[in-house]
Amino acid sequence: MGVLNVTPDSFYDGGRHRTLKGALKHAEAMIREGADWIDVGGESTRPGSRPVSESEEIGRTLPVVRALRRKFPKTPVSIDTQKSAVALAALDAGASMVNDVSALERDPRMVDTVLKREPFVVLMHMRGEPSTMQSLARYRDVVGEVQAYLAGRVRSLVRQGFPRSKIVVDPGLGFGKTAEHNLRIMGGLKRFLSLGCPVLVGASRKSFIGRVLSKNGVPLPPEERLEGSLAAAVWAALQGASILRVHDVGATRKALEVLKAVRA
């Protein structure tokens, strides 16, 4: 899953693809490099970020979703949003997945939206919201607690009639978790397979990788986290992850091709 942020303030690529022309150029490059999905986001969810209005988020994402469906009709598009109005606008424009970092909990209308339209849905674990989540990073058993939360969200949606076959789960690396929590989740990824849904992992360029690769106690910045991101992607694939949400599609594909060859 190739990341396409049309935001001014995302932690790694904020502001790089804000114009429609720039967004399409980057999407074309990711598709050429082997992206199976393009994930369009119009609101940053980095730690400490502030929400934007529905109208602003729709204004950022809707032209991009429409253009992607016209230009690349064979490549599915997901909308990365917590807002039902944004999700509905994107679905009407041809998106086929809603990727919600709040697991459909922030907006009370989101559950009804996905029940009526039945897109693919990503349910992600996060404590609080992006502006407060890091202050809530306290767990006794981070893998067990995140797994239990996601199991509850899956059960709730299925009980309301949503097809389990369209649910993806995401443990939410970096969302209300310390570097140690993220590493523990990566180490315990196989436990999430018991939920009976594909597992999405979004480790690409995140701060825990920068901390692992610290130089003299100073974490590496996002632009120096490629190699660590590739290691995380290969590990996640080995543990059974079905979807890797990445910024560096071509490099990740190459790493996975070697893994595939070794396994064969």
C-alpha positions in Angstrom: 0.0 0.0 0.0 1.6 3.2 -1.2 1.2 6.3 1.0 0.0 9.4 -0.7 -0.4 12.2 1.8 -1.9 15.4 0.4 -1.2 17.3 3.6 1.2 20.2 4.6 2.3 18.6 7.9 2.7 14.8 7.7 5.8 13.6 9.6 7.8 12.5 6.5 6.3 13.7 3.3 4.1 16.7 4.4 3.8 19.3 1.7 5.6 17.2 -1.0 2.4 16.2 -2.9 -0.1 18.9 -2.1 -0.9 19.8 -5.7 -3.0 17.5 -7.9 -0.3 17.3 -10.5 2.3 16.4 -7.8 0.0 13.8 -6.2 -0.7 12.1 -9.5 3.0 12.1 -10.4 3.9 10.4 -7.1 1.0 7.9 -7.4 2.2 7.0 -10.9 5.7 6.4 -9.6 4.4 4.2 -6.8 2.2 2.2 -9.1 5.1 1.7 -11.6 7.2 0.5 -8.6 4.6 -2.1 -7.7 2.0 -0.6 -5.3 -1.1 -2.7 -5.1 -3.1 0.1 -3.3 -2.8 3.9 -3.1 -3.8 5.2 0.4 -4.8 8.9 0.2 -4.7 11.0 3.3 -5.8 14.6 3.8 -5.2 15.0 7.5 -2.0 14.4 9.4 -2.1 11.9 12.3 1.4 12.4 13.4 1.9 12.8 17.2 0.7 16.2 18.3 -1.1 17.0 15.1 -4.4 18.9 15.1 -7.5 18.0 13.2 -8.7 19.8 10.1 -12.4 20.5 9.1 -14.4 18.1 7.0 -14.6 20.6 4.1 -10.8 21.1 4.1 -10.1 17.4 4.2 -12.6 16.7 1.4 -11.1 19.6 -0.6 -7.6 18.0 -0.3 -8.5 14.4 -1.0 -11.6 14.3 -3.4 -9.9 15.7 -6.5 -7.0 13.3 -6.0 -9.3 10.2 -5.5 -11.3 11.2 -8.6 -8.1 11.7 -10.7 -6.6 8.4 -9.5 -9.7 6.5 -10.5 -9.7 8.1 -14.0 -6.0 7.7 -14.7 -5.3 4.4 -12.9 -8.6 2.5 -13.0 -7.0 -0.9 -12.2 -5.4 0.3 -9.0 -7.6 0.4 -5.9 -7.7 3.5 -3.8 -8.2 3.8 0.0 -9.1 6.9 1.9 -7.2 7.5 5.2 -9.8 9.3 7.3 -11.7 9.4 10.6 -14.6 11.4 9.2 -17.7 9.8 7.7 -18.3 12.7 5.3 -14.8 12.4 3.9 -15.1 8.6 3.6 -18.5 8.9 1.8 -17.2 11.5 -0.6 -14.2 9.3 -1.4 -16.3 6.2 -1.8 -18.7 8.1 -4.2 -15.6 9.1 -6.2 -14.4 5.5 -6.5 -12.4 4.6 -3.4 -12.9 1.0 -2.2 -11.4 1.1 1.3 -11.8 3.2 4.4 -8.6 3.3 6.5 -9.7 4.7 9.9 -7.0 5.2 12.6 -9.8 5.4 15.2 -11.3 2.0 14.2 -14.6 3.8 13.3 -14.9 5.2 16.8 -14.2 8.9 16.4 -17.2 9.8 14.2 -20.4 8.2 15.3 -21.7 8.2 11.7 -18.8 6.2 10.4 -20.1 2.8 11.3 -23.4 3.5 9.5 -21.5 4.7 6.5 -19.5 1.5 6.1 -22.5 -0.7 6.9 -24.4 0.9 4.1 -21.6 1.0 1.5 -19.6 -2.1 2.6 -16.1 -1.0 1.4 -13.0 -2.7 2.7 -12.3 -1.3 6.2 -9.0 -1.0 8.2 -9.6 -1.0 11.9 -6.5 0.5 13.7 -5.7 0.7 17.4 -5.0 4.1 18.8 -5.4 5.6 22.3 -7.0 9.0 22.5 -6.3 11.1 19.4 -3.2 12.3 17.6 -2.8 15.4 19.7 -2.9 13.4 23.0 -2.1 9.8 22.2 1.6 9.8 23.3 0.6 10.8 26.8 -1.6 7.7 27.0 1.1 5.2 26.1 0.8 3.0 29.2 0.2 -0.8 29.0 0.8 -3.8 31.2 0.8 -6.1 28.1 0.8 -4.0 25.0 0.3 -6.9 22.5 -2.5 -8.5 24.5 -4.3 -5.2 25.1 -4.1 -4.1 21.5 -5.2 -7.6 20.3 -8.1 -7.6 22.7 -9.2 -4.1 21.5 -9.1 -5.0 17.8 -10.9 -8.3 18.5 -13.7 -6.3 20.1 -14.0 -3.9 17.2 -14.1 -6.7 14.7 -16.8 -8.5 16.8 -18.9 -5.3 17.0 -18.8 -4.7 13.3 -19.5 -8.3 12.3 -22.5 -8.4 14.8 -24.0 -5.4 13.0 -23.9 -7.3 9.7 -20.6 -6.2 8.2 -18.7 -9.0 6.3 -15.6 -10.2 8.1 -14.0 -10.8 4.8 -13.8 -7.0 4.2 -12.1 -6.2 7.6 -8.4 -5.5 7.9 -6.8 -5.0 11.3 -3.8 -2.7 12.1 -2.1 -2.7 15.5 -1.3 1.0 15.1 2.5 1.3 15.4 3.4 4.8 16.7 -0.2 5.6 17.7 -0.1 6.0 21.5 2.9 3.7 21.9 6.5 4.1 22.9 9.4 2.7 20.9 9.5 -0.3 23.2 5.8 -0.9 22.7 6.2 -0.8 19.0 9.0 -3.3 19.0 7.0 -5.6 21.3 4.1 -5.4 18.8 6.4 -6.2 15.9 7.7 -9.1 17.8 4.2 -10.4 18.6 2.6 -9.8 15.1 1.7 -13.5 14.7 -0.7 -13.2 17.6 -2.9 -10.8 15.5 -3.4 -13.5 12.9 -5.8 -15.2 15.4 -8.3 -12.4 14.7 -9.1 -14.0 11.4 -8.5 -10.8 9.4 -5.7 -9.6 7.2 -3.1 -7.7 9.2 -1.8 -4.3 8.0 1.5 -3.0 9.3 2.6 0.6 8.9 6.1 0.9 10.2 7.5 2.9 7.3 9.9 5.7 8.5 8.3 5.9 12.0 10.1 7.3 15.0 10.7 4.0 16.7 13.0 3.0 13.8 14.9 6.3 14.3 15.3 5.5 18.0 16.6 2.0 17.3 19.2 3.5 14.9 20.2 6.4 17.2 23.6 7.9 16.8 25.1 9.1 20.1 21.6 9.0 21.7 20.1 11.1 18.9 17.3 9.4 16.9 17.8 9.4 13.1 15.4 11.7 11.3 12.7 10.3 8.9 14.8 10.8 5.8 17.5 8.4 7.2 15.2 5.6 8.2 14.9 3.7 4.9 17.0 0.7 5.8 15.3 0.3 9.1 11.9 0.5 7.4 12.9 -2.3 4.9 14.0 -4.5 7.8 10.6 -3.9 9.5 8.8 -4.6 6.3 10.5 -7.9 5.7 10.0 -8.9 9.4 6.3 -8.1 9.1 5.9 -10.2 6.0 7.7 -13.1 7.7 5.2 -12.8 10.6 2.2 -13.1 8.3 1.3 -9.4 7.6 -0.9 -9.2 4.5 -0.5 -5.4 3.7 2.5 -3.2 4.2 1.7 0.5 4.2 4.9 2.2 3.0 6.4 5.4 1.6 9.1 3.6 -0.4 7.3 1.2 -2.7 10.1 0.3 -5.0 12.7 -0.4 -2.3 10.2 -2.4 -0.3 9.2 -4.5 -3.4 12.9 -5.4 -4.0 13.4 -6.5 -0.4 10.2 -8.6 -0.6 11.3 -10.2 -3.9 14.5 -11.4 -2.3 12.4 -12.8 0.7 10.1 -14.5 -1.8 13.0 -16.1 -3.6 14.6 -17.4 -0.4 11.3 -18.9 0.7 10.8 -20.6 -2.6 
